[in-house]
Amino acid sequence: MAIRATRLEVYRTAVPMRAFEHAAAVRTTAEAVLVRADFSDGVVGWGETLPRPYVTGESLESVVADLRGVIWPAVRELDFSGRQAEVSAGLKSIPTAADGRCVNAAACAAELACVDAHMRRRGLSSPAGLLAAAGGLSRQGGRIAACVTGVLGSSDLARTRRRLRLMRWYGLGDFKLKLGLGPEADAANLAVVRKRLAKHLAAGRCTLRVDVNGGWSADETPARAAELKAMGVCAVEQPVFCPAGELGELARRCELPLIADESLLTDADAEALLAASAAECERVWWNVRISKNGGLVRTGRMIERAAGAGATVVLGCMVGETGILSAAQRRLLQVLGCPVGSAAGGVRFVEGNYGRWLLGGDVVGRSPRFGYGGRLRVLGGAGLGVEVDPARVRRWGRLVTTLA
């Protein structure tokens, strides 16, 4: 008998968070869209997405509208009673574009809910079978090898200094500094971070990369990258807002690798990066995020593609994710599991799983967050590995529509 989604409840949430700022936005509240998917066999799954207009072009309002008009009509036709390959094919068919627009964030929310329910139904604690059937990751995984990055940067220099001190005290070794806050703030933040990390960077015990969030021009980027290289920086993330191919071409002129974030949304963007960097894939790193890239299946497939080409991968969520997206990220890293000390199947850096280090609350019973040194343990249980608390959903959010 066919197993189909019978109802989709869509919530908008607003969870208070510690102030977080970068060149494109300042956040004191984590606003997300959660979905609860009910299936004909009684199983329930939860998904989450954090749309960013400057990333995929989507907003909280557009995600709700696209879940109603684009995503739900496709999801309700899928049959989840078949084998892994059939379920995976169904998940890949969830639209990620409509009327020429990217709807990756909306697709992610529904896909995660379907994956969560499917894994619970089968008693699975790993999505390895789904990802392999999708033509993506074929590993079975194990321990999570990559460690979480500490993210720094504020117009308040004392806050940057304090957070860096606490991160080092907690054993973090990888750091990302947000730039684009203004010449004075950027220079002051760089000076503070260099003073604290200089010896560790020189000895290879720490890494430092910077994220510009499109705050520079293409003309100034090569010179700025050269300056940062002399300071011990290892890569520059999204210095310019531009198509993937143009970012790849710009990387050829820079002394540091460039990291594609907002430029890397679709398979077409991945193709453009590969074409532009060709034999120099180490010049462009891929920042792959579950929410911006359309869910677990598509993200896993993109990571496999990057790893096959020899490109370094940063795997992230979006700033302010609840335990739902954090758990999804761990499931993906679990499939990528490699011996400690090696790059996890191409993933060199991890951003996410900050939990209550960043949020003032969560919608899950026990908010996942990284441990000492940025380490992540594999979550137990079936599904994504967390239990959503309806009371907490009501506390931090509101039901905006029910699709049935």
Residue pairs with C-beta under 8 A, 6 or more apart in sequence:
1 81
2 40
2 79
2 81
3 39
3 40
3 41
3 43
3 79
3 80
3 81
3 121
4 39
4 40
4 76
4 77
4 78
4 79
4 80
5 37
5 38
5 39
5 40
5 75
5 76
5 78
5 80
5 114
6 38
6 39
6 40
6 76
6 404
7 37
7 38
7 402
7 403
7 404
8 35
8 36
8 37
8 38
8 67
8 72
8 75
8 110
8 113
8 402
8 403
8 404
9 35
9 36
9 38
9 399
9 401
9 402
9 403
10 33
10 34
10 35
10 64
10 67
10 68
10 399
10 400
10 401
10 402
10 403
11 33
11 34
11 35
11 36
11 393
11 397
11 398
11 399
11 400
12 31
12 32
12 33
12 34
12 60
12 64
12 397
12 398
12 400
13 30
13 31
13 32
13 33
13 34
13 322
13 363
13 393
13 396
13 397
14 29
14 30
14 31
14 396
14 397
15 29
15 30
15 32
15 320
15 322
15 359
15 360
15 361
15 362
15 363
15 396
16 28
16 29
16 30
16 359
16 360
16 361
17 27
17 28
17 29
17 30
17 320
17 358
17 359
17 360
18 358
18 360
19 26
19 27
19 28
19 154
19 159
20 26
20 27
20 28
20 151
20 319
20 320
20 358
21 27
21 153
21 154
21 155
21 178
21 181
22 153
22 178
22 180
22 181
22 211
22 213
23 178
23 179
23 180
23 181
23 212
23 213
23 214
23 215
24 54
24 180
24 213
24 214
24 215
25 52
25 54
27 319
27 320
29 320
30 50
30 319
30 320
30 321
30 322
30 358
30 359
31 50
31 60
31 320
32 48
32 49
32 50
32 320
32 321
32 322
33 48
33 49
33 50
33 51
33 60
33 63
33 64
33 67
33 105
33 106
33 109
34 46
34 47
34 48
34 109
34 322
34 324
34 363
34 388
34 393
34 397
35 46
35 47
35 48
35 67
35 109
35 110
35 113
36 44
36 45
36 46
36 113
36 388
37 44
37 45
37 46
37 47
37 75
37 110
37 113
37 114
37 116
37 117
38 44
39 45
39 80
39 117
39 121
41 121
43 117
43 120
43 121
44 117
44 120
45 112
45 113
45 114
45 115
45 116
45 117
45 118
45 120
45 383
46 112
46 113
46 116
46 324
46 384
46 388
47 108
47 109
47 110
47 111
47 112
47 113
47 114
47 115
47 116
47 324
48 108
48 109
48 112
48 291
48 321
48 322
48 324
48 325
48 328
49 63
49 105
49 106
49 108
49 109
49 112
49 291
49 325
50 105
50 291
50 317
50 318
50 319
50 320
50 321
50 325
51 58
51 59
51 60
51 62
51 63
51 105
51 106
51 291
52 58
52 105
52 292
52 318
53 59
54 213
54 214
54 241
54 262
55 261
55 262
55 265
55 292
55 318
56 102
56 103
56 104
56 105
56 265
56 292
57 101
57 102
58 66
58 101
58 102
58 103
58 104
58 105
58 106
62 103
62 106
63 103
63 105
63 106
63 109
64 400
64 401
66 98
66 103
66 106
67 106
67 109
67 110
67 401
67 403
68 401
68 403
69 98
70 95
70 98
70 103
70 106
71 94
71 95
71 103
71 106
71 107
71 109
71 110
72 110
72 403
74 93
74 94
74 95
75 94
75 110
75 114
76 403
78 87
78 90
78 91
78 93
78 114
79 86
79 90
80 87
80 90
80 114
80 117
80 118
80 121
84 129
84 130
84 132
84 133
85 133
87 118
87 130
87 133
88 130
88 131
88 133
88 134
88 297
89 133
89 134
91 111
91 114
91 115
91 130
91 134
91 295
91 297
92 134
92 297
92 298
94 107
94 110
94 111
94 294
94 295
95 103
95 107
96 102
96 103
96 104
96 107
96 266
96 294
96 298
97 103
97 266
102 265
102 266
104 265
104 266
104 291
104 292
104 293
104 294
104 298
105 291
105 292
107 294
107 295
107 298
108 290
108 291
108 292
108 293
108 294
108 295
110 295
111 294
111 295
111 296
111 297
111 298
112 290
112 295
112 296
112 324
112 325
112 328
112 384
115 127
115 130
115 295
115 296
115 297
115 328
115 384
116 383
116 384
117 383
118 124
118 130
119 125
119 126
119 127
119 382
119 383
119 384
120 382
120 383
122 382
123 382
124 382
124 383
125 378
125 379
125 380
125 381
125 382
125 385
126 140
126 141
126 331
126 334
126 335
127 296
127 300
127 331
127 332
127 335
128 137
128 139
128 140
128 141
128 335
130 296
130 297
131 137
131 138
131 296
131 297
131 300
131 301
131 332
131 335
132 138
134 297
134 300
134 301
135 301
136 297
136 300
136 301
136 302
136 303
136 304
137 300
137 301
137 303
137 304
137 332
137 335
137 336
137 345
138 304
139 335
139 336
139 337
139 345
140 335
140 337
141 334
141 335
141 336
141 337
142 334
142 337
142 338
142 378
143 337
143 340
143 378
144 330
144 333
144 334
144 336
144 337
144 344
144 375
144 376
144 377
144 378
145 333
145 336
145 337
145 338
145 339
145 340
145 341
145 342
145 343
145 344
146 315
146 333
146 336
146 343
146 344
146 347
146 348
146 349
146 350
146 376
147 172
147 173
147 174
147 350
147 370
147 373
147 374
147 375
147 376
148 172
148 174
148 350
148 351
148 352
148 353
148 354
148 370
148 374
148 375
148 376
149 172
149 174
149 175
149 176
149 349
149 350
149 351
149 374
150 163
150 164
150 167
150 172
150 174
150 175
150 176
150 374
151 175
151 176
151 178
151 319
151 351
152 160
152 163
152 164
152 167
152 175
152 176
152 177
152 178
152 189
152 193
153 160
153 177
153 178
153 179
153 181
153 189
153 211
154 160
154 163
154 178
154 181
154 185
154 189
155 181
155 182
155 185
157 185
157 188
157 189
157 192
160 189
160 192
160 193
161 192
164 175
164 192
164 193
164 196
164 197
165 196
167 175
168 196
170 372
170 373
171 372
171 373
171 374
172 373
172 374
173 200
173 205
173 206
173 207
173 373
173 374
174 206
174 207
174 349
174 374
175 193
175 197
175 206
175 207
175 208
175 209
176 208
176 209
176 210
176 211
176 237
176 349
176 351
177 189
177 190
177 193
177 208
177 209
177 210
177 211
178 189
178 210
178 211
178 213
179 186
179 189
179 190
179 210
179 211
179 212
179 215
180 186
180 212
180 213
180 214
180 215
180 216
181 189
190 231
193 208
194 201
194 231
194 232
197 206
197 208
197 232
198 232
200 206
201 207
201 208
201 232
202 232
207 234
207 349
208 231
208 232
208 233
208 234
209 233
209 234
209 235
209 236
209 237
209 259
209 349
210 228
210 233
210 235
210 236
210 237
211 236
211 237
211 238
211 259
211 261
212 236
212 237
212 238
212 239
212 240
213 237
213 238
213 262
214 238
214 239
214 240
214 241
214 262
215 239
216 224
216 239
216 240
217 240
218 240
218 242
218 246
218 250
221 236
221 239
221 240
221 250
221 253
221 254
221 258
222 250
222 253
222 254
222 255
224 236
224 239
225 236
225 239
225 254
225 255
225 256
225 258
226 254
226 255
226 256
228 236
228 256
229 255
229 256
233 256
234 256
234 257
235 256
235 257
235 258
235 259
235 285
235 312
236 254
236 256
236 257
236 258
236 259
237 258
237 259
237 261
237 287
237 314
238 247
238 258
238 259
238 260
238 261
238 262
238 263
238 287
239 250
239 258
240 246
240 247
240 250
241 262
241 263
242 250
242 263
243 263
243 269
243 272
244 260
244 263
244 264
244 269
244 270
244 272
244 273
244 276
245 272
245 273
245 275
245 276
246 263
246 276
247 258
247 260
247 263
247 273
247 276
247 284
248 260
248 272
248 273
248 275
248 276
248 277
248 283
248 284
249 276
250 258
251 257
251 258
251 276
251 277
251 280
251 283
251 284
252 276
252 277
252 280
252 283
254 283
257 282
257 283
257 284
257 285
257 312
258 283
258 284
258 285
259 284
259 285
259 286
259 287
259 314
260 269
260 273
260 284
260 285
260 286
260 287
261 287
261 289
263 269
263 273
264 270
264 273
264 286
264 287
264 288
264 293
265 292
265 293
267 302
270 286
270 302
270 305
270 306
273 284
273 286
273 311
274 281
274 305
274 309
276 284
277 283
277 284
277 311
281 309
281 310
281 311
282 310
282 311
282 312
284 311
285 311
285 312
285 313
285 314
285 348
286 302
286 303
286 306
286 311
286 312
286 313
286 314
287 313
287 314
287 316
288 299
288 302
288 303
288 306
288 313
288 314
288 315
288 316
289 299
289 315
289 316
289 317
289 318
290 296
290 299
290 317
290 325
290 328
290 329
290 332
291 317
291 318
291 321
291 325
292 318
293 299
293 302
296 328
296 331
296 332
299 315
299 332
300 332
300 335
303 313
303 315
303 332
303 336
303 345
303 346
303 347
304 345
304 346
306 312
306 313
306 346
307 313
307 345
307 346
311 346
312 343
312 346
312 348
312 349
313 346
313 347
313 348
313 349
314 347
314 348
314 349
314 350
314 351
315 329
315 332
315 333
315 347
315 349
315 350
315 351
315 352
316 329
316 350
316 351
316 352
317 325
317 326
317 328
317 329
317 351
317 352
317 353
318 325
319 358
320 358
320 359
321 352
322 359
322 362
322 363
322 364
322 367
323 355
323 362
323 363
323 364
323 366
323 367
323 368
323 386
324 363
324 364
324 384
324 386
324 388
325 352
326 352
326 353
326 354
326 355
326 367
326 368
326 369
326 386
327 364
327 368
327 379
327 384
327 385
327 386
328 384
329 350
329 352
329 353
330 353
330 368
330 376
330 378
330 379
330 385
331 379
331 384
331 385
333 344
333 347
333 350
333 376
334 378
334 379
336 344
336 345
336 346
336 347
337 344
337 378
338 344
338 345
350 374
350 376
353 368
353 369
353 370
353 376
354 369
354 370
355 362
355 367
355 368
355 369
355 370
356 362
356 367
356 369
357 369
357 370
359 367
361 392
361 395
361 396
362 392
363 388
363 389
363 392
363 393
363 396
363 397
364 386
364 387
364 388
364 389
364 392
365 386
365 387
365 388
365 389
366 386
366 387
368 379
368 385
368 386
370 376
371 377
379 385
379 386
381 387
